[in-house]
Amino acid sequence: MIREVIKKRLETKIPELVGNVQDLPSVLQSLTGFGVIVTFGEEIRKNDWAGYRRIVKIWPYADLAAGGFSRVEELAEKIEAVLHEAVLDETTGSALRSDTASTHSTAPISDEAEASSMTSSEQAHMPISDRAFTCVYLGSADGDRIDAALGGMIRGLRFAVYRQPAGSAADPGQASAELHALAALTSALLGADWQIAVDRWPSAYARPCVLWRLVGSRKFTAKPSAYDVRRTYAAHVLGRTAAEEREALSALAERLSTAQRLGPPAPGRRAAAIADVVADLEADGFLKGQLRLDVLERIGLPGEQPGSGEAPPVLIGRVGLKQAD
């Protein structure tokens, strides 16, 4: 299905490719004119929040009569523009993004007909769907070359396709109270235009959007009667433009740095204090997240029962849990 959606996307957005997008030809088949070949590479599980990554290679080609390398260059630019950072619906091949410009490219890659229509009441928790995937341009797979078997000039373009595993939409899991508090605070700060997700990227999302997830947790002994838990959260911020992304990151870092506490993580627990906020504008927004913060919670140990005669329990000094990027 992914292959067919990509082929349909290319023919829909690049009219000159209608009828000229195909799978890998047979050994005895030679190609004339110009067109595009779509091939699949390996697929691996990337991480919990992005899902699986499949490498897709797209090969624009042209013979001398069709323009040679000049036509290949022209096709390569158009292919990158219509696929890079596009979120594609598996049922229609249409883009689900509400932006009009890529964060890393000045070429428009979507139109009003493909814009998301999610309302402000829905944006605080984006719906999980397994019927869409994200394309990211990774660069050229090979240099320009003349392919004798195909009969023309060719260039390989590498794309990463990120998708959630089949069936994951049915069981998204329960996010913690702190994640919901961070999502609500982010929504109130950035406004109704921004969609907020927790734990993992939904398959279908539209820019501008933010994902909050738990990165890790550490436990420290504070005193014999209490211990501290430090939890680290990451925010992935995707804007419609690089400027919008930077402004949102700056606003979040400033607001969260001045916030004193989040709500209690569970009934009967104290509210956790925000300890550190760090923003990295060079980090990958989709895979790693550009903003991280720590929350610090002090938890009292249950009191010893008098007269029990039992020895006090051994205290664990430090426990760490980290989710790899």
C-alpha positions in Angstrom: 0.0 0.0 0.0 2.8 2.4 0.8 4.4 1.9 -2.6 1.1 2.6 -4.4 0.4 5.7 -2.3 3.8 7.2 -3.1 3.3 6.4 -6.8 -0.1 8.0 -6.8 1.3 11.1 -4.9 4.0 11.6 -7.5 1.5 11.4 -10.4 -1.0 13.6 -8.7 1.4 16.4 -7.8 3.7 16.1 -10.9 1.4 15.9 -13.9 4.2 15.1 -16.3 4.8 11.8 -14.5 1.3 10.5 -15.1 1.8 7.0 -16.6 5.6 7.2 -16.0 5.9 6.0 -12.4 6.6 2.3 -12.1 8.2 -0.5 -10.2 11.6 -2.0 -10.9 11.5 -3.2 -14.5 12.5 -6.7 -15.6 16.0 -7.5 -16.7 15.0 -7.5 -20.4 13.0 -4.3 -20.3 14.6 -1.0 -21.4 13.0 2.3 -20.7 12.7 5.3 -23.1 11.8 8.9 -22.5 11.7 9.9 -18.8 10.0 8.7 -15.7 10.5 7.4 -12.1 11.1 4.0 -10.6 10.1 3.3 -7.0 12.0 0.6 -5.1 11.9 -0.5 -1.4 14.8 -1.1 0.9 15.1 -2.4 4.5 12.6 -1.7 7.3 13.6 -1.5 11.0 11.9 -0.5 14.2 13.3 3.0 14.9 11.8 3.8 18.4 8.5 3.7 20.3 7.4 7.2 19.3 8.2 7.2 15.6 7.5 3.5 14.9 9.1 1.7 12.0 11.4 3.2 9.4 11.4 1.9 5.8 13.9 3.1 3.2 12.3 3.9 -0.1 14.5 4.8 -3.1 13.0 6.8 -6.0 15.0 6.9 -9.3 14.2 9.6 -11.8 15.6 8.7 -15.2 15.7 10.3 -18.7 17.3 9.4 -22.0 19.1 12.0 -24.2 16.0 12.6 -26.3 14.0 13.5 -23.1 16.6 15.9 -21.7 19.2 13.6 -20.1 20.7 14.8 -16.8 18.9 18.2 -17.0 15.5 16.4 -16.9 16.8 14.1 -14.1 17.7 17.2 -12.1 14.4 18.8 -12.7 12.5 15.7 -11.7 14.6 15.2 -8.5 13.8 18.7 -7.3 10.0 18.2 -7.8 10.0 14.8 -6.1 11.8 16.1 -3.1 9.3 19.0 -2.9 6.2 16.9 -2.9 7.4 14.1 -0.6 9.7 15.6 2.0 8.0 15.8 5.4 4.6 14.9 3.8 2.2 12.9 5.9 0.3 10.7 3.4 -3.1 9.0 3.9 -2.8 5.3 2.9 -6.4 5.3 1.6 -6.3 8.4 -0.7 -2.6 9.3 -1.2 -3.5 12.8 -0.1 -1.3 14.8 2.2 -2.7 15.4 5.7 -0.5 18.4 6.5 -2.0 21.8 7.1 1.1 23.7 6.3 2.0 25.3 3.0 5.8 25.1 3.3 8.2 22.6 4.6 10.4 23.4 7.5 13.5 22.7 5.5 12.4 23.5 2.0 11.0 26.7 0.5 9.0 24.7 -2.1 5.3 24.3 -1.4 4.3 20.7 -1.0 0.6 20.8 -0.1 -2.5 22.7 -0.9 -5.8 23.8 0.7 -7.6 20.7 -0.5 -5.2 18.6 1.6 -5.2 20.8 4.7 -6.2 19.3 8.0 -9.6 20.4 9.4 -9.0 19.4 13.1 -10.8 21.7 15.4 -9.3 23.5 18.5 -11.3 21.2 20.8 -9.6 18.1 19.2 -6.1 19.4 19.3 -5.2 18.7 22.9 -5.1 15.0 22.2 -4.6 14.0 18.5 -6.3 10.8 17.4 -4.1 7.8 16.8 -4.4 6.3 13.3 -2.6 3.6 11.5 -3.7 4.7 8.0 -1.0 7.3 7.3 2.8 7.5 7.2 5.5 10.2 7.1 8.1 10.7 4.3 11.4 12.3 5.0 14.0 13.0 2.3 17.5 11.6 3.3 19.5 12.7 0.3 20.8 11.0 -2.9 21.5 7.3 -2.8 24.0 7.4 -5.6 25.6 9.9 -7.9 24.3 10.5 -11.4 25.1 7.7 -13.7 24.2 6.2 -17.1 22.3 2.9 -16.6 22.9 0.8 -19.7 20.1 -1.7 -18.7 17.5 1.1 -18.5 18.9 3.0 -21.5 19.2 6.4 -19.9 20.6 8.7 -17.2 19.5 8.0 -13.6 19.8 9.2 -10.0 18.8 7.6 -6.7 16.9 9.6 -4.1 16.6 8.1 -0.6 13.4 8.7 1.5 12.6 7.3 5.0 9.0 6.3 5.6 7.9 6.3 9.2 4.8 4.4 10.2 3.3 2.9 13.3 2.9 -0.9 13.4 -0.4 -2.3 12.3 -2.9 -2.5 15.1 -1.1 0.0 17.3 -4.0 2.5 16.9 -6.3 0.2 18.8 -4.2 0.3 22.0 -2.5 3.7 22.4 -2.0 3.2 26.1 -2.6 5.6 29.0 -0.5 8.7 29.4 0.5 9.9 32.8 -1.1 12.9 34.6 2.1 14.8 34.1 2.1 14.3 30.4 -1.4 15.5 30.2 -0.5 18.5 32.3 2.4 19.3 30.0 0.1 18.9 26.9 -2.6 21.2 28.5 0.0 23.9 29.4 1.5 23.7 25.8 -1.9 24.0 24.2 -2.8 27.0 26.4 0.5 28.7 25.5 0.7 28.0 21.7 -3.0 28.3 20.9 -5.6 26.3 19.1 -3.6 26.1 15.8 -1.2 23.7 17.5 -2.0 20.1 17.9 -0.6 18.2 20.9 0.2 14.5 21.1 1.6 12.4 24.0 3.7 9.3 24.2 4.2 8.7 20.5 3.5 10.3 17.1 0.1 9.5 15.7 0.3 8.2 12.1 -1.9 11.1 11.0 -0.8 14.5 12.3 -0.7 18.0 10.9 1.7 20.8 11.5 2.1 22.8 13.7 2.2 20.2 16.4 4.0 19.1 19.5 4.7 15.6 21.0 5.5 15.2 24.7 7.0 11.9 25.9 8.7 10.5 29.0 12.5 10.0 28.4 13.6 8.5 31.7 13.3 8.5 35.4 15.9 8.5 38.3 15.5 7.9 42.0 17.8 9.4 44.7 17.8 8.9 48.4 17.2 12.4 50.0 17.0 11.4 53.6 16.0 8.3 55.7 12.4 9.2 55.6 12.0 10.3 51.9 13.5 9.9 48.4 13.5 12.1 45.3 12.3 11.0 41.8 13.6 13.0 38.8 11.6 12.4 35.6 12.8 13.7 32.2 10.4 14.7 29.5 11.1 15.6 25.9 9.1 17.9 23.6 9.2 17.5 19.8 8.1 20.7 18.1 7.2 20.8 14.4 6.3 24.1 12.9 5.1 25.1 9.5 8.3 27.1 9.0 11.6 27.2 10.7 10.8 30.6 12.2 7.5 29.4 13.7 9.3 26.4 15.1 12.0 28.5 16.8 9.4 30.9 18.2 7.4 28.1 19.7 10.5 26.5 21.3 11.5 29.9 22.7 8.1 30.5 24.2 7.9 27.0 25.6 11.3 27.2 27.2 10.6 30.6 28.7 7.1 29.6 30.1 8.2 26.3 31.5 11.3 27.8 33.1 9.1 30.1 35.1 6.4 27.5 36.0 6.8 26.3 39.5 5.0 22.9 39.6 2.9 20.5 37.6 -0.1 18.8 39.1 0.2 15.8 41.3 1.2 12.7 39.2 -1.3 10.6 41.2 -3.9 11.0 44.0 -2.3 11.5 47.4 1.1 12.6 45.9 2.7 16.0 46.0 2.9 18.2 42.9 6.3 17.8 41.2 8.6 20.8 40.7 10.0 21.7 37.3 13.8 21.6 37.9 15.6 22.2 34.5 14.5 23.2 31.0 17.0 22.8 28.1 16.3 23.6 24.4 18.4 22.5 21.5 17.5 24.1 18.3 19.8 21.8 16.3 18.1 18.6 17.4 15.8 16.6 15.1 12.3 17.6 15.9 10.6 14.5 14.6 13.0 11.8 16.0 14.7 13.3 19.1 12.9 16.4 20.3 14.4 19.8 20.8 13.3 20.6 24.4 13.8 18.6 27.6 12.8 19.3 31.1 13.1 17.6 34.5 10.5 17.4 37.1 11.5 16.6 40.7 9.1 14.9 43.2 9.9 14.1 46.8 8.1 11.0 48.1 8.0 10.1 51.8 8.6 6.6 52.9 5.7 4.8 54.8 6.2 5.0 58.5 7.5 2.0 60.4 4.8 0.2 62.4 5.6 0.5 66.1 6.2 -2.7 68.0 6.5 -4.8 64.9 9.9 -6.0 65.8 10.9 -6.2 62.2 14.1 -4.8 60.9 13.7 -1.7 58.7 13.8 -2.3 54.9 17.0 -1.7 53.0 16.9 1.5 51.0 17.9 1.5 47.4 20.1 4.5 46.8 19.6 5.2 43.1 17.5 3.6 40.3 17.7 4.8 36.7 15.4 4.3 33.7 16.2 5.8 30.3 14.4 5.5 27.0 16.9 5.5 24.1 16.5 8.1 21.3 
